[in-house]
């Protein structure tokens, strides 16, 4: 059995709420907010994978924890 994970609603959390997650740093939270303000919601983890602020390791770590609804 795998424990249920409370996923982060990446498109509705504010900067401070994003920063509370142990796998999201200041620059990453900043770029997430920036993309949402300029372009609209982030549709998938693949969008974050294109950004310099997220390494392959970051993406693998975050996949379980993010929701894009």
Secondary structure, DSSP 8 states (H G I E B T S, - for coil): -------EETTT--HHHHHTSTT--HHHHHHHHHHHHHH-----HHHHHTSTTS-HHHHHHHGGGEE--
